[in-house]
Amino acid sequence: MTTSSTPRKIRVAVIFGGRSGEHDVSLMSARSVISALDPERYEVIQLGITLDGNWLTGSNTLEAFEAGNVAGLDRVLPPTDPSSNQRVSVLRDTKMGEKFETLAAVDVFFPVLHGPFGEDGTIQGLFEMADAAYVGAGVAGSSVGMDKGIFKDVMRANGIPQVPSILVLRGEIEKDLNAVAAKAEALGAYPLFTKPANLGSSVGISKCVNQSDLTEGLLEAARYDRRIIIEAGVKDVREIEVSVLGNETPETSVCGEVLPSREFYSYESKYVDGSSGLLIPAPLPEDVEKQIREYAVRAYKAIDCAGMARADFFVEKETNKVYLNELNTLPGFTSISMYPKLWKASGLSYPQLVDRLIELALERKAQRDRTEHRRAA
């Protein structure tokens, strides 16, 4: 029997799926997050977003998404303004026809959405409009972290080394593919890398060793975004990653090294076969590791990140020169993902990590609540 002295469980709405090319990765991450939420502390509401953008919930929502059979789930009306008190409504069939029924208020939204419409500030804007607590970076941090073109400009402005790169538009590729290829080749010798500016999990990335590869890579990247990054290849590098956790005073984990099983750390080696090796902690000189962790915190603060991020670096083997590649504000959370593994190696277990992210979301909400939005009379 529940008494007034028994604390109410925290209601956490885990949101997964989404409209991006990383939909399936999101489901894998959500499986791990949901399994880590202590049922003694949390009441979990599962919210799935289809590739068409429909919000659904119901019994075993994640299993239905994994099976590709969501016909039995209920439509959800997400919160859109502060008066909703962070409540979500479900469309149900009644004797009087379809009717929205309100579910219990959500304490924290936990988006496990990778890529566009989840990691890029769009859903974060929805949460802000609804005055809801949510895990992860805000609108600005999410959008800048997601757009590799803008992110690189911000990093250069903050003195954080970047691999030479240019940004081109899909329209430029469609207008004159050869001209774009020539501009790309001016970056330096092959290999070159082409990638969508607003996608993650290595989706749409190509390693190009000649002009034929380059034209194919540009067309492939343009399938996923209207903004395409072309990067010079840095020869003989190590791929080093570090996890960042916190709001205004972020902390870093130990560094880890990725040993790609393929030509680079591809989608397949990350999520399909899990064949890439990981060295945790990464064998690095003390001064290089210190520099990497300092760059990670500086980058995190520069885009006003919050909650979490994984910072990915290249380190030249011969010179130990460090380049920051990107900052992932909603990194993979699967059982083989680097972000939680790095924290585990740093003394923070997966369940403890999830608990801390929820605490950070509530702390960030408390900070937002102190902000006045009306001019004093």
N, C-alpha and C positions, 0 to 999 in steps of 0.2 A: 504494500500500500504506500503510495507516494504521500509524503508529508511536506509541510512548508519548509522543513529544514533540508530536504533533498534537493540538490541543485538540478535545475532543468538542463537537459542535454542541449548542446549547441546544435542548431539545425544548419547543416551544410548542404548546399545545392551544388553537386558536382556536374559540370557542364562539359559535354564531349561531342565528338563528331565534327560538325561544321561544314562549311561550303568550300573548303580549300582542298588542294591536292594532298594535304597531309591528314585527311579524314581518318584513314585507317590507323595511322600512327597515334592519333588522338585516342582512339579506342583502346589501344594497347596501354597507353599511359594512364587512362582512366581506370582500367582494370587494376593496376598497381596502387593507385591513390585510394580507390574505394576499399580495397582489401586492407590498407594500412590505417584506416579510420577506426579508432576504438569504439565499438558499439556501446560501451559503458559511458562514453563521453559525448558521442555524437549521434544525432539522428540524420541519416543521409537521404537526401532526395536526389534521384538521378534524373537529369535533364539531357536529352539527346537532341542534337540539331542535324537534320538530314542534309544531304548534298543540295537539296532544293531550298534549304533555309527554313524548313518547318521545325518548330520546337515541339518535342514529344516527351511524354512521361507515362509511367504505368508500372505494372509488375515486371521486374527483371528487364528494365529498359536497356541496359548495356548488352545483355544477352541477345535481345531482339535486334539490336544494331549489328552485333557481331555476326548474327545469322542472316542478316539482310532481309529480315521479315518484321516490319514495324507496323503491320496492318492493325494489330490489336492494341496499339498504344493510343493514348489520348492526346489531343492537341493542347498546347500550352500557350497561354497569353502571358508573356514575361512582364515584369514590372517596368513601367515607363515613366513614372513620376513619383515624387516623394510621398504623395497622399496614399500610394498603394502600400506603404509601410513594408516594403520589400516582400510583398506577397505575390505568389504566382497563381494564376487561375487556370483551371482545366476545363476543357469543353467536353461535356458529357451528354449522352442521349437521355432524355426524360420523356414522360408521357406527354408533356407539353412541347416536345421538340428539343432541339439542342440548347444547352444552357451552360454558361460558365460558372463553375463552382470554385470558390477561393480555398486554396490550401493554406496551411499554417505559414506564418511569416518566416522568412529565411534570415538567419543571423549572418551568414557569410556565403557568398557565391565563390566557388572554386572552379574557375575556367581551366579546363585541360584541353585547350584548343590551340593547335599549332597552325601558323600561316595566316593568310588573309581572313578577315572577319572573325578573328579570335585573338591573334597576337599583335595586331596592327593598330590598336587603339579604338576600333569601332565598337566592340562589345564593352570595352572599358568606358566609353562615352555613355552607353546605355546605363551602366551601373551608376555613373556619376549623376545622370539625370534623375535616376530613381533614388539617389542618396543612399546607396547600398554599400555595405562593406564587401570587398572582394580581394582575392589573393592576387598578388603580382603588381606590376608596374601600372602607373596611371596612363592617361591618354597620350601625353607628350612622350614619356619614356618608351611606351609601347610602339608608337608610330615611328619615332626616330630609330629605335633599335631594330625595327622591322625593315625599314627602307635602307638598303645597303648604300645607296648613293648619298643620301643625306647624312647617314651615320658616318661615312668616311670623311665627308666635309667637316663635320663637327669634331671628329677625332683629330684631323689635321690642324684645325683651329686650336686644339688643346695640346698640340705638340706630341701626340701619340703616333708613332710610326705606322704608316700604311703601305701596303704593296701598291705600286703604280697601277692606276686603273682609269678607265673612262666610262661614262654613262651615255647610252644611246637610247633612242625611243623606237618602239615598234614601227611607228610611221616612217622613220628613217630607213629601217631595214626593208620595209615594203616598197619604199620609193626607189632606193638605189643600194642594193645589197653589196655590190662591189665597192662602192664608196665607203660604206661602213667597215668592210673587211680591210680596206687600205688604211683607214684611220686606226683600226685595231692593231694592225701589223706595225704601225709606227711606235707602239708601246715598247717593242723589243722583239727579240727572237722567240720562236716557238719553244715550249708550249705556251699557249694562252688559255685562259679559262673564261667561259661564258656562263652567266647565271642570271636568273630573274632577280630583280632588285628586291622583290617583296615575297620571298618564299624561303622555306627552310628545309631541314632534313635532307639536304642535297638534292631535292627535286629539281629537275630541269637544268642541272649543272653538267657541263661538258668540258673535258680536257681536249684541247685542239692542238694537234702536232703538225698540221699543214693547213693550207687555205681551204681545201675541201672540207676538212673537219670543222674549220671556223665557220663557214657558211652554214653547215648543218647545225652547229651549236647555236648560232644566232637564231636560226628558225625555231629550234627546239625551245630555247629560253623565251622567245616571243610568244610561245603558246601559253605561257603561264603569267606573263606580265607585260604591260606596255612600256616598262622601264627595264633596261637590260644593262648589267654590269659586265665589262670586259676587263679582265685582270692579267697583268703580266705574270708569267710563271716564275716563282722563286726556286732556283735549283737547289737540290739536296738539302731539304729542310725537314725538321721534326715538327709534328703537330702536337701542340701542348694545349691543354684545357685546364681551366680553374673555375670552381663554383663560387658564386658570391651570394651572400645571404644578409638581409637586413633592410632597414629603411634609411634613416639619415646617417647612421654609423655602421656601414656594411662591413662584414667580415669575409675573409676568403678561406677556402679550403686548401689542402695540399694540392699541388699540381699533378696532373696525370698526362701520360703520353699515349697517343693513338698510334697503333702500328697497323696501317691499312692493309687489308688482304688483297685489295684491288689497286688500280692505278692511283686512286685517291679515296678518301673516306666517303664512299658513295652511299646512296639510299639503301642498296642491297646489303652492303657490309654492315650498316647500322641496324637495320630492322628485319631483313629477310633471313640471312644466314647467320648473322651475329658473329661473323668469322674474324673480324678485326681484333687484334690483340690490344690489351690495355696494360700499361705499366703504371701502377699506383703504389707509392708516389713515383713521379718521373725522376729519373736520374739526371739531375741538373746541377751545375755549379751554384753555390749558395747565392752569389750575387745576381745570377740570371733569374733564379726563382724569385728572389726579392723584387727584381725589376718587373717581372711578369705580374706578380700579385699587386704591386703598386699601380701598374698600368690598368689592371682590372678594376680597382677601386676608383681610379680617376675617371675611367670611361663610364662606370656605373653612375657616379655623381654628375658627370657632365650632361647626361641625358635625363637626369632626375629619375633614375630607376628606383624601384621599391620592391620589396619581397624577395625576389630572386633573379638571377641571371647566370648564364654560363658564358664565360669569356674564352674565345678560341684564338690561339696564337700560332704563328709560324716562327720557328727559330732556325736560323741558318747553322748547319752543322759545323762549318769551317770557322765562322766568325762569332757565333752565338748572338748575332744581331737579331733583335726581336721585332716582329710585326704583329699588331693586333688585327685579326681577320674580321671578327664580328662579335656582337654581344647578343645572345639569345635570351629574351626576356621571359619566355615560357618554354624552357628547354624540355627535351624528352624526359619522361618519367617512367619509362618501362623498366623491367627488371634488369635489362642490360644497358641502361642509359648511364652516361658518364656522370651527370649531375648528382644523383643520389649516391653513386659509388664513391665519388670524391668526398662527400660529406661523411659517409660511413668510415672511410679511411681516416677522417679527421676526428672521429669520435662521436658522430651524430648519426644515430640509426635512422632508417627510413621512417618509421612511425614518429620518432622525435622530430624529424625534419618536417613532416606534414603538420604536426602540432605547432611547430614554430611558425610556419607560414600562415596558419590561421591566426595565431597571436599577432603577427605583423600586420595582417589585414585589418584586424580590429584596432590596432594602434594607429594605423594610417587613417582609418575612419574617424577615430577620436581627434586626430589632428585636423581633419577636414571640418569637423563639427565646430572647431574654434574659429573658423574663418567667417567673417561677416560678409554678407552679400548685398546688404542694403546700407546706404549712407545714413549715418546717425542723424536724427532730426535736430 
